[in-house]
Amino acid sequence: MSHYDKIGEFREKYLPYNDIIKMADLNDNDIIIDMGAGDGFYSLLFSNYIKNGIIYSVEKNPDAIELINNKIGTVKNIKVINEDMCRLNIKGFNKIFFSTVFHDIDCRKYVMDFMKNNSKKPLTAILIEFKKNGIMGPPANIRIEHSELRNIFESYGFTLKDHRDFEYNYADIYILK
């Protein structure tokens, strides 16, 4: 079983991704970046709601790029980008999504400045992260507690719009006007 198969099983069992889609308030014309897209699950899911917009499926792992391309097939509104998010240069997006990757970003300042300077406002940032004290996820010392994540985003001018707790994760929606 691959790493992405395990992630998929976890997602199916513990993450109410349809609730997260509702929280994200996707519409036909959104331009969304799926940061650290993994196997492309969310990119493909977003394509069901974003008919006229674009989903940028950003992933640096070449093995995952192959999985994404196989998964999306002929879906026209997904653009797969094999790039490190610390070097990304996309403009005009109005939504950005991070599924359990923000805690791992070693260039957070770059990513925060990237969002602030390259997006169309209002920008909606959708994040799923592991709870700090949960038994699942990366080592506890690298997880981001909700209050820490909120402080990071608020320091860049974002406002918390929604927060939901799940069994092992939480989801936040932040808005930058």
TIVO-2410 file (N, C-alpha, C; in nm, 3 decimals):
# residues 177
REC num residu      c1      c2      c3 atome chaine
REC   1      M   0.085  -0.118   0.000     N      A
REC   1      M   0.000   0.000   0.000    CA      A
REC   1      M   0.089   0.124   0.000     C      A
REC   2      S   0.059   0.218  -0.089     N      A
REC   2      S   0.142   0.338  -0.100    CA      A
REC   2      S   0.105   0.441   0.008     C      A
REC   3      H   0.193   0.538   0.022     N      A
REC   3      H   0.172   0.650   0.114    CA      A
REC   3      H   0.038   0.719   0.084     C      A
REC   4      Y   0.011   0.741  -0.046     N      A
REC   4      Y  -0.112   0.811  -0.084    CA      A
REC   4      Y  -0.236   0.724  -0.063     C      A
REC   5      D  -0.221   0.592  -0.072     N      A
REC   5      D  -0.333   0.503  -0.040    CA      A
REC   5      D  -0.369   0.514   0.108     C      A
REC   6      K  -0.267   0.521   0.193     N      A
REC   6      K  -0.290   0.536   0.338    CA      A
REC   6      K  -0.357   0.670   0.368     C      A
REC   7      I  -0.312   0.774   0.301     N      A
REC   7      I  -0.374   0.906   0.320    CA      A
REC   7      I  -0.521   0.900   0.277     C      A
REC   8      G  -0.547   0.834   0.165     N      A
REC   8      G  -0.685   0.821   0.116    CA      A
REC   8      G  -0.773   0.747   0.214     C      A
REC   9      E  -0.721   0.640   0.272     N      A
REC   9      E  -0.799   0.566   0.373    CA      A
REC   9      E  -0.828   0.652   0.495     C      A
REC  10      F  -0.728   0.726   0.540     N      A
REC  10      F  -0.747   0.815   0.655    CA      A
REC  10      F  -0.854   0.920   0.623     C      A
REC  11      R  -0.842   0.980   0.504     N      A
REC  11      R  -0.936   1.085   0.462    CA      A
REC  11      R  -1.079   1.030   0.459     C      A
REC  12      E  -1.095   0.912   0.402     N      A
REC  12      E  -1.229   0.851   0.394    CA      A
REC  12      E  -1.287   0.824   0.532     C      A
REC  13      K  -1.202   0.785   0.623     N      A
REC  13      K  -1.248   0.744   0.756    CA      A
REC  13      K  -1.269   0.863   0.851     C      A
REC  14      Y  -1.181   0.964   0.843     N      A
REC  14      Y  -1.179   1.066   0.948    CA      A
REC  14      Y  -1.202   1.210   0.903     C      A
REC  15      L  -1.197   1.237   0.774     N      A
REC  15      L  -1.214   1.376   0.730    CA      A
REC  15      L  -1.344   1.394   0.653     C      A
REC  16      P  -1.436   1.470   0.705     N      A
REC  16      P  -1.561   1.495   0.632    CA      A
REC  16      P  -1.537   1.599   0.521     C      A
REC  17      Y  -1.474   1.553   0.413     N      A
REC  17      Y  -1.431   1.647   0.309    CA      A
REC  17      Y  -1.548   1.719   0.242     C      A
REC  18      N  -1.667   1.663   0.244     N      A
REC  18      N  -1.782   1.736   0.190    CA      A
REC  18      N  -1.815   1.857   0.277     C      A
REC  19      D  -1.794   1.846   0.409     N      A
REC  19      D  -1.810   1.962   0.497    CA      A
REC  19      D  -1.707   2.069   0.464     C      A
REC  20      I  -1.586   2.026   0.434     N      A
REC  20      I  -1.479   2.120   0.401    CA      A
REC  20      I  -1.512   2.191   0.269     C      A
REC  21      I  -1.567   2.118   0.174     N      A
REC  21      I  -1.608   2.179   0.047    CA      A
REC  21      I  -1.715   2.286   0.073     C      A
REC  22      K  -1.811   2.256   0.160     N      A
REC  22      K  -1.914   2.355   0.193    CA      A
REC  22      K  -1.852   2.477   0.259     C      A
REC  23      M  -1.758   2.454   0.350     N      A
REC  23      M  -1.690   2.566   0.416    CA      A
REC  23      M  -1.617   2.654   0.315     C      A
REC  24      A  -1.559   2.593   0.212     N      A
REC  24      A  -1.481   2.666   0.112    CA      A
REC  24      A  -1.567   2.752   0.021     C      A
REC  25      D  -1.698   2.724   0.016     N      A
REC  25      D  -1.791   2.803  -0.063    CA      A
REC  25      D  -1.742   2.822  -0.207     C      A
REC  26      L  -1.715   2.709  -0.273     N      A
REC  26      L  -1.664   2.712  -0.410    CA      A
REC  26      L  -1.772   2.756  -0.507     C      A
REC  27      N  -1.729   2.826  -0.613     N      A
REC  27      N  -1.824   2.863  -0.718    CA      A
REC  27      N  -1.761   2.842  -0.855     C      A
REC  28      D  -1.843   2.850  -0.957     N      A
REC  28      D  -1.803   2.818  -1.094    CA      A
REC  28      D  -1.677   2.887  -1.144     C      A
REC  29      N  -1.654   3.010  -1.101     N      A
REC  29      N  -1.545   3.090  -1.157    CA      A
REC  29      N  -1.422   3.101  -1.068     C      A
REC  30      D  -1.416   3.026  -0.962     N      A
REC  30      D  -1.301   3.033  -0.872    CA      A
REC  30      D  -1.173   2.991  -0.943     C      A
REC  31      I  -1.066   3.052  -0.900     N      A
REC  31      I  -0.931   3.012  -0.939    CA      A
REC  31      I  -0.863   2.972  -0.809     C      A
REC  32      I  -0.839   2.842  -0.794     N      A
REC  32      I  -0.791   2.789  -0.666    CA      A
REC  32      I  -0.658   2.717  -0.685     C      A
REC  33      I  -0.571   2.734  -0.588     N      A
REC  33      I  -0.446   2.659  -0.586    CA      A
REC  33      I  -0.459   2.551  -0.479     C      A
REC  34      D  -0.435   2.428  -0.519     N      A
REC  34      D  -0.430   2.315  -0.427    CA      A
REC  34      D  -0.282   2.292  -0.396     C      A
REC  35      M  -0.236   2.349  -0.285     N      A
REC  35      M  -0.094   2.345  -0.248    CA      A
REC  35      M  -0.058   2.211  -0.187     C      A
REC  36      G   0.044   2.149  -0.243     N      A
REC  36      G   0.084   2.017  -0.194    CA      A
REC  36      G  -0.026   1.917  -0.225     C      A
REC  37      A  -0.063   1.909  -0.352     N      A
REC  37      A  -0.183   1.837  -0.395    CA      A
REC  37      A  -0.179   1.686  -0.374     C      A
REC  38      G  -0.062   1.631  -0.344     N      A
REC  38      G  -0.055   1.487  -0.320    CA      A
REC  38      G  -0.098   1.407  -0.441     C      A
REC  39      D  -0.200   1.324  -0.425     N      A
REC  39      D  -0.247   1.241  -0.536    CA      A
REC  39      D  -0.356   1.309  -0.618     C      A
REC  40      G  -0.389   1.435  -0.587     N      A
REC  40      G  -0.486   1.510  -0.666    CA      A
REC  40      G  -0.631   1.492  -0.624     C      A
REC  41      F  -0.655   1.425  -0.512     N      A
REC  41      F  -0.792   1.400  -0.467    CA      A
REC  41      F  -0.874   1.528  -0.460     C      A
REC  42      Y  -0.822   1.628  -0.388     N      A
REC  42      Y  -0.899   1.751  -0.371    CA      A
REC  42      Y  -0.909   1.830  -0.500     C      A
REC  43      S  -0.804   1.831  -0.581     N      A
REC  43      S  -0.810   1.901  -0.710    CA      A
REC  43      S  -0.925   1.847  -0.793     C      A
REC  44      L  -0.935   1.716  -0.798     N      A
REC  44      L  -1.043   1.653  -0.875    CA      A
REC  44      L  -1.179   1.683  -0.812     C      A
REC  45      L  -1.187   1.679  -0.681     N      A
REC  45      L  -1.311   1.713  -0.612    CA      A
REC  45      L  -1.352   1.857  -0.642     C      A
REC  46      F  -1.256   1.949  -0.636     N      A
REC  46      F  -1.284   2.091  -0.665    CA      A
REC  46      F  -1.337   2.109  -0.807     C      A
REC  47      S  -1.289   2.029  -0.900     N      A
REC  47      S  -1.330   2.045  -1.040    CA      A
REC  47      S  -1.479   2.021  -1.059     C      A
REC  48      N  -1.544   1.952  -0.966     N      A
REC  48      N  -1.689   1.932  -0.974    CA      A
REC  48      N  -1.766   2.059  -0.941     C      A
REC  49      Y  -1.702   2.154  -0.876     N      A
REC  49      Y  -1.768   2.278  -0.832    CA      A
REC  49      Y  -1.720   2.399  -0.909     C      A
REC  50      I  -1.604   2.389  -0.969     N      A
REC  50      I  -1.544   2.502  -1.040    CA      A
REC  50      I  -1.548   2.468  -1.189     C      A
REC  51      K  -1.654   2.509  -1.254     N      A
REC  51      K  -1.675   2.471  -1.393    CA      A
REC  51      K  -1.602   2.563  -1.491     C      A
REC  52      N  -1.599   2.693  -1.464     N      A
REC  52      N  -1.539   2.789  -1.556    CA      A
REC  52      N  -1.404   2.840  -1.508     C      A
REC  53      G  -1.367   2.807  -1.386     N      A
REC  53      G  -1.241   2.853  -1.329    CA      A
REC  53      G  -1.129   2.753  -1.353     C      A
REC  54      I  -1.026   2.766  -1.271     N      A
REC  54      I  -0.908   2.681  -1.285    CA      A
REC  54      I  -0.867   2.629  -1.148     C      A
REC  55      I  -0.822   2.505  -1.147     N      A
REC  55      I  -0.761   2.447  -1.027    CA      A
REC  55      I  -0.614   2.424  -1.062     C      A
REC  56      Y  -0.525   2.490  -0.990     N      A
REC  56      Y  -0.381   2.466  -1.004    CA      A
REC  56      Y  -0.344   2.361  -0.900     C      A
REC  57      S  -0.309   2.244  -0.947     N      A
REC  57      S  -0.272   2.133  -0.861    CA      A
REC  57      S  -0.120   2.133  -0.848     C      A
REC  58      V  -0.070   2.190  -0.737     N      A
REC  58      V   0.073   2.211  -0.718    CA      A
REC  58      V   0.132   2.102  -0.631     C      A
REC  59      E   0.232   2.034  -0.686     N      A
REC  59      E   0.297   1.925  -0.613    CA      A
REC  59      E   0.442   1.915  -0.660     C      A
REC  60      K   0.534   1.901  -0.565     N      A
REC  60      K   0.676   1.892  -0.603    CA      A
REC  60      K   0.724   1.748  -0.623     C      A
REC  61      N   0.654   1.650  -0.569     N      A
REC  61      N   0.694   1.510  -0.580    CA      A
REC  61      N   0.658   1.456  -0.719     C      A
REC  62      P   0.759   1.421  -0.801     N      A
REC  62      P   0.730   1.372  -0.936    CA      A
REC  62      P   0.645   1.244  -0.938     C      A
REC  63      D   0.658   1.159  -0.836     N      A
REC  63      D   0.575   1.038  -0.830    CA      A
REC  63      D   0.427   1.074  -0.811     C      A
REC  64      A   0.403   1.177  -0.731     N      A
REC  64      A   0.265   1.222  -0.709    CA      A
REC  64      A   0.209   1.288  -0.835     C      A
REC  65      I   0.293   1.356  -0.910     N      A
REC  65      I   0.247   1.419  -1.035    CA      A
REC  65      I   0.189   1.313  -1.128     C      A
REC  66      E   0.253   1.199  -1.136     N      A
REC  66      E   0.202   1.089  -1.218    CA      A
REC  66      E   0.066   1.043  -1.167     C      A
REC  67      L   0.051   1.031  -1.035     N      A
REC  67      L  -0.077   0.993  -0.976    CA      A
REC  67      L  -0.186   1.096  -1.009     C      A
REC  68      I  -0.151   1.224  -0.996     N      A
REC  68      I  -0.248   1.330  -1.026    CA      A
REC  68      I  -0.291   1.320  -1.172     C      A
REC  69      N  -0.195   1.312  -1.262     N      A
REC  69      N  -0.228   1.306  -1.404    CA      A
REC  69      N  -0.315   1.184  -1.436     C      A
REC  70      N  -0.286   1.070  -1.374     N      A
REC  70      N  -0.370   0.951  -1.395    CA      A
REC  70      N  -0.510   0.971  -1.340     C      A
REC  71      K  -0.519   1.037  -1.225     N      A
REC  71      K  -0.648   1.056  -1.160    CA      A
REC  71      K  -0.736   1.155  -1.236     C      A
REC  72      I  -0.678   1.264  -1.284     N      A
REC  72      I  -0.760   1.368  -1.346    CA      A
REC  72      I  -0.798   1.335  -1.490     C      A
REC  73      G  -0.720   1.251  -1.557     N      A
REC  73      G  -0.754   1.212  -1.693    CA      A
REC  73      G  -0.771   1.331  -1.785     C      A
REC  74      T  -0.892   1.348  -1.836     N      A
REC  74      T  -0.918   1.454  -1.934    CA      A
REC  74      T  -0.987   1.577  -1.874     C      A
REC  75      V  -0.988   1.590  -1.743     N      A
REC  75      V  -1.050   1.708  -1.681    CA      A
REC  75      V  -0.974   1.831  -1.729     C      A
REC  76      K  -1.046   1.924  -1.790     N      A
REC  76      K  -0.983   2.039  -1.858    CA      A
REC  76      K  -0.945   2.154  -1.765     C      A
REC  77      N  -1.012   2.168  -1.651     N      A
REC  77      N  -0.987   2.287  -1.570    CA      A
REC  77      N  -0.885   2.265  -1.458     C      A
REC  78      I  -0.812   2.155  -1.464     N      A
REC  78      I  -0.704   2.131  -1.367    CA      A
REC  78      I  -0.571   2.144  -1.440     C      A
REC  79      K  -0.487   2.232  -1.389     N      A
REC  79      K  -0.352   2.250  -1.442    CA      A
REC  79      K  -0.255   2.194  -1.339     C      A
REC  80      V  -0.181   2.091  -1.376     N      A
REC  80      V  -0.087   2.026  -1.286    CA      A
REC  80      V   0.047   2.097  -1.296     C      A
REC  81      I   0.099   2.137  -1.181     N      A
REC  81      I   0.226   2.210  -1.176    CA      A
REC  81      I   0.322   2.135  -1.085     C      A
REC  82      N   0.431   2.087  -1.144     N      A
REC  82      N   0.535   2.016  -1.068    CA      A
REC  82      N   0.636   2.121  -1.022     C      A
REC  83      E   0.610   2.177  -0.904     N      A
REC  83      E   0.694   2.286  -0.853    CA      A
REC  83      E   0.691   2.287  -0.702     C      A
REC  84      D   0.797   2.331  -0.643     N      A
REC  84      D   0.805   2.353  -0.499    CA      A
REC  84      D   0.724   2.479  -0.467     C      A
REC  85      M   0.638   2.470  -0.367     N      A
REC  85      M   0.555   2.587  -0.335    CA      A
REC  85      M   0.638   2.706  -0.289     C      A
REC  86      C   0.764   2.683  -0.257     N      A
REC  86      C   0.854   2.791  -0.215    CA      A
REC  86      C   0.910   2.867  -0.335     C      A
REC  87      R   0.873   2.825  -0.455     N      A
REC  87      R   0.917   2.895  -0.577    CA      A
REC  87      R   0.799   2.927  -0.669     C      A
REC  88      L   0.681   2.910  -0.621     N      A
REC  88      L   0.561   2.922  -0.704    CA      A
REC  88      L   0.537   3.066  -0.747     C      A
REC  89      N   0.488   3.080  -0.871     N      A
REC  89      N   0.457   3.212  -0.924    CA      A
REC  89      N   0.329   3.204  -1.006     C      A
REC  90      I   0.216   3.209  -0.938     N      A
REC  90      I   0.084   3.211  -1.001    CA      A
REC  90      I   0.016   3.339  -0.955     C      A
REC  91      K  -0.056   3.404  -1.044     N      A
REC  91      K  -0.124   3.529  -1.008    CA      A
REC  91      K  -0.274   3.517  -1.034     C      A
REC  92      G  -0.352   3.596  -0.961     N      A
REC  92      G  -0.494   3.608  -0.989    CA      A
REC  92      G  -0.585   3.503  -0.928     C      A
REC  93      F  -0.534   3.421  -0.837     N      A
REC  93      F  -0.618   3.320  -0.773    CA      A
REC  93      F  -0.698   3.384  -0.660     C      A
REC  94      N  -0.815   3.330  -0.631     N      A
REC  94      N  -0.898   3.384  -0.523    CA      A
REC  94      N  -0.920   3.286  -0.409     C      A
REC  95      K  -0.868   3.163  -0.426     N      A
REC  95      K  -0.876   3.064  -0.318    CA      A
REC  95      K  -0.747   2.983  -0.319     C      A
REC  96      I  -0.708   2.939  -0.199     N      A
REC  96      I  -0.590   2.856  -0.186    CA      A
REC  96      I  -0.618   2.751  -0.079     C      A
REC  97      F  -0.574   2.630  -0.103     N      A
REC  97      F  -0.609   2.517  -0.019    CA      A
REC  97      F  -0.484   2.442   0.024     C      A
REC  98      F  -0.476   2.412   0.153     N      A
REC  98      F  -0.366   2.335   0.210    CA      A
REC  98      F  -0.426   2.221   0.291     C      A
REC  99      S  -0.406   2.098   0.247     N      A
REC  99      S  -0.455   1.984   0.324    CA      A
REC  99      S  -0.338   1.916   0.393     C      A
REC 100      T  -0.328   1.937   0.520     N      A
REC 100      T  -0.226   1.880   0.610    CA      A
REC 100      T  -0.084   1.897   0.557     C      A
REC 101      V  -0.057   2.015   0.500     N      A
REC 101      V   0.079   2.045   0.453    CA      A
REC 101      V   0.138   2.171   0.513     C      A
REC 102      F   0.055   2.260   0.565     N      A
REC 102      F   0.107   2.389   0.611    CA      A
REC 102      F   0.212   2.372   0.720     C      A
REC 103      H   0.194   2.276   0.808     N      A
REC 103      H   0.290   2.252   0.916    CA      A
REC 103      H   0.429   2.216   0.863     C      A
REC 104      D   0.436   2.164   0.742     N      A
REC 104      D   0.561   2.118   0.682    CA      A
REC 104      D   0.632   2.223   0.598     C      A
REC 105      I   0.570   2.336   0.576     N      A
REC 105      I   0.627   2.437   0.487    CA      A
REC 105      I   0.746   2.505   0.555     C      A
REC 106      D   0.862   2.496   0.489     N      A
REC 106      D   0.982   2.558   0.546    CA      A
REC 106      D   1.003   2.701   0.497     C      A
REC 107      C   0.915   2.748   0.411     N      A
REC 107      C   0.925   2.885   0.360    CA      A
REC 107      C   0.792   2.958   0.385     C      A
REC 108      R   0.743   2.951   0.507     N      A
REC 108      R   0.611   3.009   0.537    CA      A
REC 108      R   0.602   3.157   0.502     C      A
REC 109      K   0.707   3.232   0.530     N      A
REC 109      K   0.703   3.375   0.498    CA      A
REC 109      K   0.683   3.395   0.348     C      A
REC 110      Y   0.756   3.317   0.267     N      A
REC 110      Y   0.739   3.326   0.122    CA      A
REC 110      Y   0.595   3.294   0.083     C      A
REC 111      V   0.541   3.186   0.137     N      A
REC 111      V   0.405   3.143   0.102    CA      A
REC 111      V   0.302   3.248   0.146     C      A
REC 112      M   0.320   3.302   0.266     N      A
REC 112      M   0.226   3.404   0.314    CA      A
REC 112      M   0.235   3.530   0.227     C      A
REC 113      D   0.356   3.574   0.194     N      A
REC 113      D   0.373   3.690   0.106    CA      A
REC 113      D   0.318   3.661  -0.033     C      A
REC 114      F   0.342   3.540  -0.082     N      A
REC 114      F   0.290   3.497  -0.212    CA      A
REC 114      F   0.138   3.512  -0.215     C      A
REC 115      M   0.071   3.463  -0.111     N      A
REC 115      M  -0.075   3.472  -0.106    CA      A
REC 115      M  -0.119   3.618  -0.106     C      A
REC 116      K  -0.056   3.696  -0.021     N      A
REC 116      K  -0.095   3.836  -0.005    CA      A
REC 116      K  -0.073   3.917  -0.133     C      A
REC 117      N   0.039   3.892  -0.201     N      A
REC 117      N   0.079   3.976  -0.314    CA      A
REC 117      N   0.032   3.929  -0.451     C      A
REC 118      N  -0.008   3.804  -0.465     N      A
REC 118      N  -0.042   3.751  -0.597    CA      A
REC 118      N  -0.187   3.713  -0.615     C      A
REC 119      S  -0.266   3.724  -0.511     N      A
REC 119      S  -0.406   3.681  -0.519    CA      A
REC 119      S  -0.498   3.795  -0.557     C      A
REC 120      K  -0.616   3.754  -0.601     N      A
REC 120      K  -0.727   3.846  -0.623    CA      A
REC 120      K  -0.802   3.852  -0.492     C      A
REC 121      K  -0.841   3.970  -0.447     N      A
REC 121      K  -0.910   3.985  -0.319    CA      A
REC 121      K  -1.061   3.991  -0.342     C      A
REC 122      P  -1.138   3.940  -0.250     N      A
REC 122      P  -1.095   3.874  -0.128    CA      A
REC 122      P  -1.038   3.736  -0.157     C      A
REC 123      L  -0.935   3.700  -0.082     N      A
REC 123      L  -0.872   3.569  -0.092    CA      A
REC 123      L  -0.925   3.481   0.020     C      A
REC 124      T  -0.963   3.360  -0.014     N      A
REC 124      T  -1.005   3.262   0.085    CA      A
REC 124      T  -0.896   3.156   0.096     C      A
REC 125      A  -0.844   3.137   0.217     N      A
REC 125      A  -0.746   3.032   0.244    CA      A
REC 125      A  -0.815   2.923   0.324     C      A
REC 126      I  -0.810   2.801   0.273     N      A
REC 126      I  -0.874   2.685   0.336    CA      A
REC 126      I  -0.761   2.593   0.384     C      A
REC 127      L  -0.760   2.561   0.511     N      A
REC 127      L  -0.654   2.476   0.565    CA      A
REC 127      L  -0.711   2.362   0.648     C      A
REC 128      I  -0.652   2.245   0.630     N      A
REC 128      I  -0.679   2.131   0.717    CA      A
REC 128      I  -0.546   2.099   0.784     C      A
REC 129      E  -0.548   2.086   0.914     N      A
REC 129      E  -0.426   2.052   0.988    CA      A
REC 129      E  -0.459   1.948   1.094     C      A
REC 130      F  -0.355   1.882   1.142     N      A
REC 130      F  -0.370   1.784   1.250    CA      A
REC 130      F  -0.373   1.855   1.384     C      A
REC 131      K  -0.459   1.807   1.473     N      A
REC 131      K  -0.461   1.860   1.609    CA      A
REC 131      K  -0.329   1.828   1.677     C      A
REC 132      K  -0.286   1.920   1.759     N      A
REC 132      K  -0.156   1.907   1.826    CA      A
REC 132      K  -0.149   1.784   1.916     C      A
REC 133      N  -0.257   1.756   1.987     N      A
REC 133      N  -0.253   1.647   2.086    CA      A
REC 133      N  -0.319   1.518   2.037     C      A
REC 134      G  -0.345   1.508   1.907     N      A
REC 134      G  -0.407   1.388   1.854    CA      A
REC 134      G  -0.309   1.273   1.842     C      A
REC 135      I  -0.362   1.152   1.825     N      A
REC 135      I  -0.275   1.034   1.813    CA      A
REC 135      I  -0.237   1.005   1.668     C      A
REC 136      M  -0.293   1.077   1.573     N      A
REC 136      M  -0.264   1.058   1.431    CA      A
REC 136      M  -0.192   1.180   1.378     C      A
REC 137      G  -0.108   1.158   1.277     N      A
REC 137      G  -0.044   1.269   1.209    CA      A
REC 137      G   0.106   1.270   1.225     C      A
REC 138      P   0.165   1.380   1.183     N      A
REC 138      P   0.312   1.393   1.192    CA      A
REC 138      P   0.353   1.407   1.339     C      A
REC 139      P   0.484   1.407   1.364     N      A
REC 139      P   0.529   1.425   1.503    CA      A
REC 139      P   0.466   1.551   1.565     C      A
REC 140      A   0.425   1.538   1.690     N      A
REC 140      A   0.354   1.647   1.758    CA      A
REC 140      A   0.434   1.777   1.758     C      A
REC 141      N   0.565   1.769   1.761     N      A
REC 141      N   0.646   1.891   1.768    CA      A
REC 141      N   0.641   1.975   1.641     C      A
REC 142      I   0.594   1.920   1.528     N      A
REC 142      I   0.583   2.002   1.407    CA      A
REC 142      I   0.438   2.038   1.373     C      A
REC 143      R   0.344   1.984   1.446     N      A
REC 143      R   0.203   2.019   1.422    CA      A
REC 143      R   0.177   2.164   1.463     C      A
REC 144      I   0.074   2.220   1.405     N      A
REC 144      I   0.038   2.359   1.434    CA      A
REC 144      I  -0.095   2.360   1.507     C      A
REC 145      E  -0.093   2.407   1.628     N      A
REC 145      E  -0.214   2.424   1.705    CA      A
REC 145      E  -0.301   2.531   1.638     C      A
REC 146      H  -0.432   2.518   1.652     N      A
REC 146      H  -0.523   2.615   1.589    CA      A
REC 146      H  -0.488   2.759   1.625     C      A
REC 147      S  -0.460   2.787   1.751     N      A
REC 147      S  -0.429   2.926   1.792    CA      A
REC 147      S  -0.301   2.975   1.726     C      A
REC 148      E  -0.204   2.887   1.706     N      A
REC 148      E  -0.079   2.926   1.639    CA      A
REC 148      E  -0.105   2.957   1.491     C      A
REC 149      L  -0.185   2.873   1.426     N      A
REC 149      L  -0.219   2.897   1.285    CA      A
REC 149      L  -0.295   3.028   1.271     C      A
REC 150      R  -0.388   3.051   1.360     N      A
REC 150      R  -0.466   3.175   1.358    CA      A
REC 150      R  -0.374   3.296   1.375     C      A
REC 151      N  -0.278   3.288   1.466     N      A
REC 151      N  -0.184   3.399   1.485    CA      A
REC 151      N  -0.103   3.426   1.359     C      A
REC 152      I  -0.058   3.320   1.293     N      A
REC 152      I   0.019   3.338   1.169    CA      A
REC 152      I  -0.066   3.411   1.066     C      A
REC 153      F  -0.187   3.364   1.041     N      A
REC 153      F  -0.271   3.424   0.938    CA      A
REC 153      F  -0.315   3.566   0.976     C      A
REC 154      E  -0.350   3.587   1.100     N      A
REC 154      E  -0.391   3.722   1.142    CA      A
REC 154      E  -0.276   3.821   1.132     C      A
REC 155      S  -0.153   3.776   1.153     N      A
REC 155      S  -0.038   3.866   1.142    CA      A
REC 155      S  -0.017   3.914   0.998     C      A
REC 156      Y  -0.076   3.845   0.901     N      A
REC 156      Y  -0.070   3.885   0.760    CA      A
REC 156      Y  -0.200   3.952   0.713     C      A
REC 157      G  -0.288   3.984   0.807     N      A
REC 157      G  -0.409   4.057   0.772    CA      A
REC 157      G  -0.531   3.971   0.740     C      A
REC 158      F  -0.520   3.841   0.756     N      A
REC 158      F  -0.634   3.753   0.733    CA      A
REC 158      F  -0.727   3.755   0.855     C      A
REC 159      T  -0.853   3.724   0.832     N      A
REC 159      T  -0.953   3.712   0.937    CA      A
REC 159      T  -1.008   3.570   0.936     C      A
REC 160      L  -1.019   3.510   1.052     N      A
REC 160      L  -1.077   3.377   1.062    CA      A
REC 160      L  -1.226   3.386   1.032     C      A
REC 161      K  -1.271   3.308   0.933     N      A
REC 161      K  -1.413   3.307   0.897    CA      A
REC 161      K  -1.485   3.186   0.956     C      A
REC 162      D  -1.415   3.071   0.962     N      A
REC 162      D  -1.478   2.949   1.010    CA      A
REC 162      D  -1.371   2.856   1.066     C      A
REC 163      H  -1.409   2.780   1.167     N      A
REC 163      H  -1.321   2.680   1.229    CA      A
REC 163      H  -1.408   2.561   1.264     C      A
REC 164      R  -1.358   2.442   1.229     N      A
REC 164      R  -1.429   2.319   1.264    CA      A
REC 164      R  -1.330   2.218   1.318     C      A
REC 165      D  -1.370   2.151   1.424     N      A
REC 165      D  -1.290   2.044   1.482    CA      A
REC 165      D  -1.344   1.910   1.435     C      A
REC 166      F  -1.251   1.822   1.398     N      A
REC 166      F  -1.283   1.685   1.363    CA      A
REC 166      F  -1.208   1.595   1.460     C      A
REC 167      E  -1.217   1.465   1.441     N      A
REC 167      E  -1.158   1.373   1.539    CA      A
REC 167      E  -1.007   1.395   1.556     C      A
REC 168      Y  -0.932   1.398   1.446     N      A
REC 168      Y  -0.787   1.414   1.454    CA      A
REC 168      Y  -0.736   1.543   1.390     C      A
REC 169      N  -0.825   1.611   1.321     N      A
REC 169      N  -0.788   1.731   1.245    CA      A
REC 169      N  -0.879   1.847   1.281     C      A
REC 170      Y  -0.843   1.961   1.226     N      A
REC 170      Y  -0.933   2.076   1.227    CA      A
REC 170      Y  -0.922   2.144   1.091     C      A
REC 171      A  -1.022   2.222   1.058     N      A
REC 171      A  -1.022   2.298   0.933    CA      A
REC 171      A  -1.050   2.443   0.966     C      A
REC 172      D  -0.976   2.530   0.901     N      A
REC 172      D  -0.994   2.675   0.916    CA      A
REC 172      D  -1.015   2.738   0.780     C      A
REC 173      I  -1.096   2.843   0.779     N      A
REC 173      I  -1.114   2.927   0.660    CA      A
REC 173      I  -1.074   3.068   0.701     C      A
REC 174      Y  -0.980   3.125   0.626     N      A
REC 174      Y  -0.936   3.263   0.651    CA      A
REC 174      Y  -0.964   3.346   0.527     C      A
REC 175      I  -0.997   3.474   0.550     N      A
REC 175      I  -1.027   3.567   0.442    CA      A
REC 175      I  -0.928   3.684   0.449     C      A
REC 176      L  -0.876   3.723   0.334     N      A
REC 176      L  -0.793   3.842   0.322    CA      A
REC 176      L  -0.861   3.937   0.227     C      A
REC 177      K  -0.899   4.054   0.279     N      A
REC 177      K  -0.971   4.152   0.195    CA      A
REC 177      K  -0.876   4.251   0.133     C      A
***
